[in-house]
Each structure stands twice: as C-alpha cells, then as structure tokens.
Amino acid sequence: MKKNKITRLLACSATTALMAQFGVVGSAMAQDSAEKAAEIIQITGSRIARSELAATSPVTTIEKTQLQLDRAVNVEDITAKLPQAAAGANSTGATVGDSLGSSTLDLRGLGQNRTLVLINGTRATPFSFRNSVDLNSIPAGLIKRVDVLTGGAAAIYGADAVAGVVNFILDDQYEGLELSSSYEMPKGGAEQFNVDAIFGGDIHDGRGHVTGYMGYSERQELLAGERDFTSDTKTLVAGTGGNFTDVASGNFFAFDESGSLANSRQTLDVTSQRYLIQPMKRLSAGVFFGYDLADSVEAYGRAMFTQVRVTGAGSTGQTPVAVNEQVRISADNAFITDEFRNLLTFDANGEALVNVERNLGLGLQHTKTTRNTLQFQLGLRGDINDNIAWDLYGQYGRTDGKATVYNNGVRLDAAGNSRFAALANSVDIFGPGADFSSLSNPVLHSDRQREQSIVALTFSGDTLGLFEMPAGPLSYAVGYEYRKEHGIQTAGSALRSGTAYGLGGIFDMDAEFDSKEFYAELLVPLLVDLPFIQELNLEGAYRTSDYSNTDSANTNKLGLSWTINDDLRLRATRQTAIRAPNLGEFAGPETALSLALFDENSAQFVPRLGGRFDGDPCLDGRGNAEQCARFGAPAPGTAFDSSKAIYTFGGNPDIRPEEAITYTVGLVYTPDYIDGFDLTLDYYDIEINDAVSQIQPIAALTNCYIDNPVADNPLCGAVLRDPNTGLISQTLVNDLNLATLQQSGVDIGMRYRFDSVLGFGETLQLSYQGNVVTKQERQDNATVAARDCKGTFGTACTGDFASILQADYRHRAAVDLYLDDVNVQLSWRRIGDVVNALDATDSISAQNYIDLAASWQVSDALQLTFGVDNLFDKEPPKPESAANLFGTVSDYDVIGRSFGLSVRYRQ
C-alpha cells in the first residue's frame, strides 16, 4: 500500500525513541537512535499519530533488552518488578473470587478492575466477570516492549482505564526465525521452563507480512513445606484415626495416626503439603498479518490462542475432606474392639449414636483449571487523501474455562442420606486404616465462557492545506466503538447445592451488557519557535458512552505539552474517567462460604484467606462494651464456632458507575551538556468517587466496635448477629459504592549512560525507576472518616481480593556494564516499610532484593543469558497479623533465590 504521512504514523514503530523520551530501567539502547527517529509514530495514550514525542500523558516503557535480561517466562515475571504495579492475583493463588490460577495486573494497588490491559493498542480478552485479563494468556516471548500509562485514559480507550493502562506491544513485524528457551531453578520447586519459536517475513513480493509464534511453558509446584517461613502456620484438621463421642453418655475416645487408642482429640497439620506456588502448563500460538489490498488499503489482523492448565487451591481450598456427623453404630459391628466397646451406649435396638469427626484420608483437595483463550482481529485501514486516514477493525475474544475439584466428593445420596453414615458398619471407621475412596469423586467446580466483541472505526488526520494555526496544522482523531461483554457460568451441581463436602462459593450466571461510544481527540499546536517556547501544544479528548446496564456517561481529557528548549519539556493533564459496573459487579448473585475458612482459629481455616476476619472484638475484649451491648453481642469469653456463620459476597444490581478525576504534572529533562542522561518526573493525583469495592469483616468490625463505636455507624450493618444468641451469623461482603478512593504520588525515571571510568568495560549505565506515594485514602462511607492507607498492608484498604499491600515507596535501580558483546546488570528492587492498616504497632520493614544478570552475544545468531534473582535468598517478612499467605503478604517474594539460564538463536 502506498502510505501517506498519516498511514505511516499508524504503521511505524519508534521503540527506541519512546525509551529515550520516557526513561527505561536497564535499557541497552543507542543514544543516536532517538535522534534518527524522525519518523511519525503512534504512541500509547493517544489515537493521534505524530512526528515527535510530545505526549502529555506520562508513559514508562520497558523494552525487550530488559525483558531478555529478566528471562521472563510469564508476563507475571515482568509486572512483578514494576514499581507502579501491585501483586494482583499471582502464582501463589493467594486470592479468592474467580481467579482460578490466573495472574492479573493491579496498577498502584487501586484494584485489578481499574487497570486496562491492551495488546498492540486494543483490548486484551478478559477471563473473569470482573474484566480482569489473565496475563498468562499473553506470549511473553513475543513482547517487544511494555508501555505503562499513568492515570485515567477513559476518554481515549473507554471504561476501566482508571488507574492507568498497560499496553503490551507484540512484535507483529518480525523478520526471520528466532528460537529461544529458558530455565529457572529455585530450590525445592517452582522451576520454570519454556521454549518459544517466532518467525516472520514478507509475502507476495512484499505486499504483505506474516509473523507467527508458538510456545510452551511449564511451572512446577512449590509446596509450603519447602520454605522455613511457613513453619509457624498451622492448618490443623481432624486426624485420619478419628475422634468419637458417644452421644448418650458423652464418653470420648480417639485413635492416633498409629492406630493407638487416645483420650484427647487427634489432629493433623497439613500445612507442609499445601501449594505455595501453583503448578502451571501453557501452550500458545498465534499469527499476525498485514496485506496491501490496493495502493491505499491494507488488511491486517491477528489470531491468538493460549491454553493454560493450572492446579491450585480453588475456592474450596485445599483442606482435606473430613466429616463431623452423628452415625448409628450397631452392637454387632465387627470392627468394635473390647478396649472401647464399654465407652458406647447401645439402645434397645442394639445401636449407639456416635458423633464421628475424622479426616477421610483422601488427601488434600486441589482444583484443576483448563482455560482456553482465543482472540481474532480483522481490520482494514487506508487513506482518503494525503491528510486523512481511516481504520476499521472488528475483534472477537473468548475464554473458556473449566475447573474440577479433586479429592472431594458428594456427601449425600439421591435420597439425601449421608454416604459416610451408610458405611459406618461395613467399613472400619475406628482408626487410620479405613478406605473411603468410594466417597471421593471429582466434582465440577465451574464451567465458564467469557466473550468480548468490539467493532471500531477511526478517522485521523490533520488540517494541512485546509486550516493551520500559526504553529502548524491541527491533528485529530474521531471515531465510534461498539463493545459487547458476555459471561456465562454453570456451577457444579454438588457445590452449588451444598451436597459436596464444603461450600464452594459457586454460582450460575448468564449476563451481558454493551456500550456504544463516540470519541474525538484534538492536538492543537499553539506556539512554536519563540523565546522559552520551542513548542507549546494543547491536547483535548472527549468520549460519550451509552451503556446498556447503567446510565450513559461522558469523559474528557485536557493536556498541555510545553517544550522550553532541547533540554526541558513540561507536561500536564486533567482527565475524567468512568468505570461502568462489570458483569460480576452488577449481575453476580450472592454466594456463601463458611466464615470458618477465614478464621485463623478454625480447623477449616485456609491460609490464603487470612487477614479478612480476626474474630469478634466483642468476645475477645477489644470492643467497646457499650457498643457491643447496643448490638446485642454476648459477653466477652463466650465461645463462637465460626463454622456456624457464613461469609457472603456477590454483585449488586443497584451499583452505580465509578467516576474519577486524575491530574498529572511532569517534566522530561534531557540536557545536551550531560550526554546520555535523561530524567522524567511526574506527579499524579487520582480521585475515584462512588468506587465499587467490598468491606471485609475485619474492617467493618474494627470500625464499628473499636474505632468508631456509635449507634449510627453504617459499617455495623456489614456484620449481622443472630437475634437469639448475639453471635455473628453472617458477614456481608457484597459489592457496593464506597465514598472515595484517592491516591497521589510521584513517578521518577532516570537513565545515565556514559563511557566507563577506571577501565571497567566500555560503557556504564545507571538507571532508576521509582514510585513515591504521597497520599492514599479510602473512605468506605460518606458518614465515616477516611482511612489513611499510605504505606499500609491488610484488607482494610482493599476490596478486590488481590493486592493487600499499599507501599508508599517502590523502586528498581540498576547498574549496567557493557563489555564488547557482554552486558552485566546488577539491579536493586525495594519495597518501602509498611504498617498494618488497622494496627500501626504491627509493621513490616523495607524489603530489598538484589538481582544479577549477564547477557553474552556469542555470535550474530546466538545469545546466552544467565541470572540470579533474589541473590541473597531473602525470605518474605512475617507481620503479627493481617497476612494472607502462610503468615506473610503475597506481594513479597516467597520463592527465594532462583538461578536462570536462557538461550536465544536467531536467523
């Protein structure tokens, strides 16, 4: 296709120029490449292509050289090292909700549902009803760079771009063949292996281009028993020998694991067998193409497929199946021995009613999830004339996921009778040798289908020859986008009906919504070539969105870029953003789990659910006595069985859209007098009103009975009490509109590349990327005070079941040494100190991780990379409370030191 200047903008890449402008950690770029990059380009955060890099929205870029040094097997390996990113759902599985072994992205800890994930500038296919994208579905080996845009971008990209945008730029113009493989080797498990093939080239005498890829990766399990820091966590379940109570007399007896009779309750600690890192297998393949249909029309598109198979805890947890029920034992039961026969009371019918509590010996539960993600995109683009281009594309994505729970089973038969009780006189239930495998069946957890359909048409160009400002022509982009989101979930009948062992928190759902959106963007050159004003540009954007599931909304952007001279540029934006309720928030039905799963003092406690409930403050003496009496709580010291209470969560049909205002002000400093130096400094402020979230029981109880014990405290209504006993009966963790979430801070990027001194190599490079949070608050209700969340951890400051760490400082700094064909990098990652959001006396000190990597270009075709992550094998910290993963917080490195090697061959 013969391309006018506008089409060239849309098709051309300027990776090195972007890195020079915005700053990159550990890049290996050449300084003069930016000077040569006069080609017109498309940038993340704007639909207007341009011939210079005066974007108003701050963007941080991580380029391919750094990704290769990091030996990234999965995208999670990339995002885990971003200062702007919190953990999200990750390989630990330390989340609930519908994560099912996924890896998600949570910019600035504001929630994974407020981070928009793009692939080459268009939406990636979500897997969840919360619009989250499983990063495992993105092929890490094909990533050319990653752009992280700060602040709202809803006027450009639509809903969900509240905290920011992460754009994964895949290499769709690859030339040649590249084969690569890497292996990561931690101690005791969590090994990672991958092999990738990328190929591409021109077709039909250069009229078209095709890029394809195939890849396979595997991650091994890491069990909790392989790491010392988990040893203090106890997961006590009933022993396999059994605990028995004769109901009539109250006589108690038990059998230990050796089969000996005991007079105390027997338990078993299964912590060491739980997953610390979930095993995963992934297969991916795809193709990108572009083809000139005519001189001014190009067809383009992509087809991507990923299959991810993950084994993890699932919503049923991993606790082995146990029974605690009354059964009738016949006097002629062949397995009754003389040593305990006299402890049983037989009635006139020769039967004894006995309460049996025992582990069925089926092993730890685990959930196997197979998730297939595919996306097709087909588009046409071309030129109307030399100044106007058009782009029309359609995109369809679908994720099919099926999850099955193993080592569970169905408790009841068709008549509603206990299957265990039916075996009580035919199987030796007295002691550890019983075989209950007949009670074990794989149980369907859920079968899910998630679809996304998009059609968009954009016209872009400039007014050259028609209308010009004194500083040049106006540039613009206008368009229309239709998007439909659809989700179907069929819950396993046994878990849904409660006939399986334990509650699964699973539900049936079939919901959809669509949006019809018009958008426009304008770039106005105000002044040029004046004293102290080399260039002054004004940007504006506007989008109107009509949603089928909520009110229509409008968003806008206003930005200013002021280039003072070749050394200094200032930029600022004001943007409004909106996030319409997603499928899970407005259509998810209320679902129940046992509160015991969240209770550290319960035998049913699931370690990854920690930090959400820490007991009833009225019963342990922490609560205000007057407030406790006001709500009918029993006296301190009263026994409470949390298995009798439920934890309910779900959507809310009355939920309203979130509205946000974001401000950014920054500078880009590239002084001529310091060759190879660039600095970016950007302040941001994000305020979200009517933020959709949940209030965890620990936060509601603390606020109601300790921090703000007044009669009209609305958070008291989030925990219900039994009107007869006063004990907690239900905790309500449904989605609701809070008052506000607010965060402000500074992003800092620096790079200085210079000739080596003292003979150490040819070139040295110092680089730094950091995030400093200056303010972070969460106000759960307009009638209660806002909570200071800056530099905290715990679920009181989050509600999306993902990141619970709100660090006010993170950085990654690196020193690169270049020696001919060798690049050696020493990098330092730091997470600042934090305190418990509900108890400032409980703190975690700053955590520092040192990584070492070296890359050797053996020949033009062969590259070897070796590295050590967490060089000094630092263990994760353990706070006194509010942990969510074996006594620690899942944002920290739980793997420890890991050695890695990658080989890359290119033709």
RAVEN-V55425 format. One record per backbone hydrogen bond with DSSP energy under -1.0 kcal/mol. NH is the residue of the N-H (numbers start at 1). CO is the residue of the C=O. E is the energy in kcal/mol with one decimal. If there is no record, write none. Layout:
# RAVEN-V55425
((NH,CO,E) (NH,CO,E))
This chain:
# RAVEN-V55425
((2,295,-2.2) (8,4,-2.0) (9,5,-1.3) (10,6,-1.5) (11,7,-1.5) (12,8,-1.9) (18,14,-2.3) (19,15,-2.2) (20,16,-2.2) (21,17,-2.1) (22,18,-2.5) (23,19,-2.1) (33,30,-1.1) (34,31,-1.0) (36,32,-1.5) (38,36,-2.3) (41,50,-3.5) (46,43,-1.3) (50,41,-2.5) (60,148,-2.6) (61,23,-1.0) (62,146,-2.5) (64,144,-1.2) (67,63,-1.7) (68,64,-2.5) (69,65,-2.0) (70,66,-2.0) (72,67,-1.6) (77,74,-1.2) (78,75,-1.2) (79,75,-2.3) (80,76,-2.0) (81,78,-1.4) (82,79,-1.6) (85,82,-1.3) (86,106,-3.2) (93,90,-1.9) (95,93,-1.8) (102,99,-1.0) (104,89,-2.2) (108,84,-3.4) (109,106,-1.0) (110,107,-1.8) (114,111,-1.8) (115,112,-1.0) (116,164,-2.0) (118,166,-2.8) (119,122,-3.4) (120,168,-2.1) (122,119,-1.6) (124,117,-2.1) (127,132,-2.4) (128,132,-1.4) (131,128,-1.2) (135,103,-3.5) (137,134,-2.3) (138,135,-1.7) (142,139,-1.2) (143,140,-1.2) (144,169,-3.5) (145,169,-1.4) (146,62,-2.4) (147,167,-2.4) (148,60,-3.0) (149,165,-3.1) (150,58,-2.0) (151,163,-1.7) (153,161,-2.5) (157,153,-2.9) (158,154,-1.8) (161,158,-1.0) (162,160,-2.0) (163,114,-2.4) (165,149,-1.6) (166,116,-2.5) (167,147,-2.8) (168,118,-2.6) (169,145,-2.3) (171,142,-2.4) (172,170,-1.5) (176,200,-2.8) (178,198,-3.0) (179,905,-3.0) (180,196,-2.4) (181,903,-2.3) (182,194,-1.7) (183,901,-2.4) (184,192,-2.9) (185,899,-4.1) (190,221,-1.5) (192,184,-1.6) (193,218,-2.5) (194,182,-2.0) (195,216,-2.5) (196,180,-2.9) (197,214,-2.7) (198,178,-2.8) (199,212,-2.5) (200,176,-2.2) (201,210,-2.0) (203,208,-2.4) (207,204,-1.5) (208,203,-1.9) (209,290,-2.7) (210,201,-2.4) (211,288,-2.6) (212,199,-3.3) (213,286,-2.1) (214,197,-2.1) (215,284,-2.6) (216,195,-2.4) (217,282,-2.4) (218,193,-2.8) (219,280,-3.3) (220,191,-2.9) (222,277,-1.9) (224,274,-2.7) (225,272,-2.0) (226,223,-2.1) (227,224,-1.9) (230,227,-1.4) (231,228,-2.1) (233,230,-1.6) (237,268,-2.6) (239,266,-2.4) (243,357,-2.9) (244,253,-3.0) (245,355,-2.0) (246,251,-2.9) (247,353,-2.3) (250,246,-2.8) (253,244,-2.3) (254,262,-2.5) (255,242,-1.9) (256,260,-2.4) (259,256,-1.7) (262,254,-3.4) (268,237,-2.7) (270,235,-2.1) (273,270,-1.5) (274,271,-1.9) (276,222,-3.5) (277,222,-2.1) (278,91,-2.6) (280,219,-2.3) (281,309,-2.3) (282,217,-2.8) (283,307,-2.4) (284,215,-2.7) (285,305,-2.5) (286,213,-2.0) (287,303,-2.4) (288,211,-3.3) (289,301,-2.3) (290,209,-2.0) (291,299,-3.2) (292,207,-2.5) (293,297,-1.7) (294,297,-1.8) (298,381,-3.2) (299,291,-3.3) (300,379,-2.5) (301,289,-2.0) (302,377,-1.8) (303,287,-2.4) (304,375,-2.4) (305,285,-2.8) (306,373,-2.5) (307,283,-3.1) (308,371,-2.7) (309,281,-3.2) (310,369,-2.4) (311,279,-2.0) (312,367,-2.6) (317,314,-1.2) (323,358,-2.4) (325,356,-1.9) (327,354,-3.0) (329,352,-3.0) (331,350,-2.6) (333,330,-1.8) (336,333,-1.5) (340,337,-1.3) (341,337,-1.4) (343,340,-1.6) (344,341,-1.8) (347,351,-2.8) (350,347,-2.1) (352,329,-2.6) (354,327,-2.8) (355,245,-2.9) (356,325,-3.3) (357,243,-2.7) (358,323,-1.9) (359,239,-2.1) (360,321,-2.3) (365,318,-1.5) (366,406,-1.3) (367,312,-3.3) (368,404,-2.7) (369,310,-3.1) (370,402,-2.4) (371,308,-3.0) (372,400,-3.0) (373,306,-3.1) (374,398,-2.6) (375,304,-2.1) (376,396,-3.0) (377,302,-2.8) (378,394,-2.4) (379,300,-3.2) (380,392,-3.2) (381,298,-2.3) (382,390,-2.1) (383,296,-1.4) (384,388,-2.7) (385,388,-1.3) (389,460,-3.4) (390,382,-2.6) (391,458,-2.2) (392,380,-3.3) (393,456,-2.4) (394,378,-2.6) (395,454,-3.0) (396,376,-2.7) (397,452,-2.9) (398,374,-2.7) (399,450,-2.8) (400,372,-2.6) (401,448,-2.5) (402,370,-2.3) (403,446,-2.7) (404,368,-2.3) (405,443,-3.5) (406,366,-3.0) (411,499,-3.8) (413,417,-2.5) (416,413,-2.1) (419,411,-3.1) (422,418,-1.2) (423,420,-1.6) (424,421,-1.0) (426,423,-1.4) (427,423,-2.1) (429,427,-1.3) (431,241,-1.7) (431,429,-1.1) (439,436,-2.1) (440,437,-1.3) (441,408,-1.3) (443,405,-2.9) (445,403,-2.6) (446,403,-1.5) (447,490,-2.1) (448,401,-3.5) (449,488,-3.0) (450,399,-2.7) (451,486,-3.2) (452,397,-2.5) (453,484,-2.3) (454,395,-2.9) (455,482,-2.3) (456,393,-2.5) (457,480,-2.5) (458,391,-2.7) (459,478,-3.3) (460,389,-2.5) (461,476,-2.0) (462,387,-1.6) (463,474,-1.9) (466,463,-2.5) (467,463,-3.2) (469,472,-2.7) (472,469,-1.6) (475,523,-2.2) (476,461,-2.6) (477,521,-2.1) (478,459,-2.8) (479,519,-2.5) (480,457,-2.1) (481,517,-2.9) (482,455,-3.0) (483,515,-2.2) (484,453,-2.6) (485,513,-2.8) (486,451,-2.4) (487,511,-2.7) (488,449,-2.9) (489,509,-3.0) (490,447,-2.8) (492,445,-2.0) (496,492,-2.7) (497,493,-2.5) (499,494,-1.2) (500,494,-1.9) (501,409,-1.2) (509,489,-2.3) (511,487,-2.3) (513,485,-2.1) (515,483,-2.6) (516,546,-1.9) (517,481,-2.7) (518,544,-2.0) (519,479,-2.4) (520,542,-2.4) (521,477,-2.6) (522,540,-3.3) (523,475,-3.1) (524,538,-3.6) (526,536,-2.5) (527,536,-1.4) (529,534,-1.9) (530,533,-3.1) (533,530,-2.3) (534,563,-2.0) (535,563,-1.9) (536,527,-2.4) (537,561,-3.0) (538,524,-3.0) (539,559,-3.3) (540,522,-2.6) (541,557,-2.2) (542,520,-2.6) (543,555,-2.6) (544,518,-2.5) (545,553,-3.5) (546,516,-2.2) (548,514,-2.3) (553,545,-2.7) (555,543,-2.7) (557,541,-2.5) (558,574,-2.4) (559,539,-3.1) (560,572,-2.8) (561,537,-2.6) (562,570,-3.1) (563,535,-3.1) (564,568,-1.8) (565,568,-1.4) (569,668,-2.2) (570,562,-2.9) (571,666,-2.7) (572,560,-2.1) (573,664,-2.6) (574,558,-2.5) (575,662,-2.8) (576,556,-2.7) (577,660,-2.6) (579,658,-1.7) (584,129,-3.2) (586,582,-2.1) (587,583,-2.0) (591,649,-3.4) (593,647,-2.0) (595,645,-2.2) (597,594,-1.5) (598,595,-1.7) (602,599,-2.1) (605,602,-1.4) (606,597,-2.5) (609,606,-2.6) (610,607,-1.6) (619,616,-1.3) (620,616,-1.6) (623,617,-2.9) (624,705,-3.0) (628,624,-2.6) (629,625,-2.3) (630,626,-2.1) (631,627,-1.6) (632,629,-1.4) (633,628,-2.6) (637,619,-2.6) (638,635,-1.8) (644,641,-2.0) (645,642,-1.5) (646,729,-1.8) (647,593,-3.5) (648,731,-2.6) (649,591,-2.5) (651,588,-2.4) (652,585,-3.3) (655,652,-2.0) (658,579,-2.2) (659,689,-2.2) (660,577,-2.8) (661,687,-2.1) (662,575,-3.0) (663,685,-2.3) (664,573,-2.0) (665,683,-2.2) (666,571,-3.2) (667,681,-2.4) (668,569,-2.9) (669,679,-3.4) (670,567,-2.9) (677,674,-1.6) (678,751,-2.5) (679,669,-2.3) (680,749,-3.2) (681,667,-2.1) (682,747,-2.5) (683,665,-3.5) (684,745,-2.6) (685,663,-2.3) (686,743,-3.4) (687,661,-2.1) (688,741,-3.5) (689,659,-3.6) (690,739,-2.1) (693,736,-2.2) (698,612,-2.3) (700,696,-2.2) (701,697,-2.9) (702,698,-1.7) (703,699,-2.3) (704,700,-2.5) (705,701,-2.5) (706,702,-1.7) (707,702,-2.8) (708,703,-2.4) (710,708,-2.2) (713,710,-1.4) (716,713,-1.5) (717,714,-1.1) (718,715,-1.6) (719,716,-1.4) (720,730,-3.2) (722,727,-3.3) (726,722,-2.7) (729,720,-2.6) (730,720,-1.5) (731,646,-2.2) (732,718,-3.1) (733,648,-2.9) (735,650,-2.5) (736,693,-1.9) (738,691,-3.7) (739,779,-1.7) (740,779,-1.1) (741,688,-2.1) (742,777,-2.4) (743,686,-2.6) (744,775,-2.7) (745,684,-2.1) (746,772,-2.9) (747,682,-3.0) (748,770,-2.6) (749,680,-2.7) (750,768,-2.7) (751,678,-2.3) (752,766,-2.8) (753,676,-2.2) (754,764,-2.6) (756,762,-1.9) (760,757,-1.7) (761,759,-1.4) (762,818,-3.0) (763,818,-1.3) (764,754,-2.9) (765,816,-2.2) (766,752,-2.7) (767,814,-2.5) (768,750,-2.5) (769,812,-2.1) (770,748,-2.7) (771,810,-2.9) (772,746,-2.9) (773,808,-2.2) (774,744,-1.8) (775,744,-1.9) (777,742,-2.5) (778,787,-1.9) (779,740,-2.7) (784,781,-1.8) (787,778,-3.3) (789,776,-2.8) (791,806,-1.5) (792,789,-1.0) (792,806,-1.2) (793,835,-1.6) (794,804,-2.4) (797,794,-1.2) (798,795,-1.5) (806,792,-3.4) (810,771,-1.9) (811,830,-1.9) (812,769,-2.6) (813,828,-2.5) (814,767,-2.5) (815,826,-2.3) (816,765,-3.0) (817,824,-3.0) (818,763,-2.8) (819,822,-3.4) (822,819,-2.6) (823,855,-2.6) (824,817,-2.8) (825,853,-3.4) (826,815,-2.3) (827,851,-2.7) (828,813,-3.2) (829,849,-3.1) (830,811,-2.1) (831,847,-2.5) (832,809,-3.2) (834,844,-2.3) (835,791,-2.0) (836,842,-3.1) (837,793,-2.6) (842,839,-2.1) (844,834,-3.2) (847,831,-2.6) (849,829,-3.0) (851,827,-2.5) (852,868,-2.6) (853,825,-2.6) (854,866,-2.9) (855,823,-2.9) (856,864,-3.3) (857,821,-3.1) (858,856,-1.4) (859,862,-1.7) (863,904,-2.6) (864,856,-2.6) (865,902,-2.5) (866,854,-2.8) (867,900,-2.3) (868,852,-3.4) (869,898,-2.4) (871,850,-3.6) (873,870,-2.5) (884,888,-2.0) (885,888,-1.9) (888,885,-2.2) (892,889,-2.0) (898,869,-2.0) (899,185,-1.3) (900,867,-2.8) (901,183,-2.0) (902,865,-2.8) (903,181,-3.1) (904,863,-2.7) (905,179,-3.4) (906,861,-2.9) (907,177,-3.1))
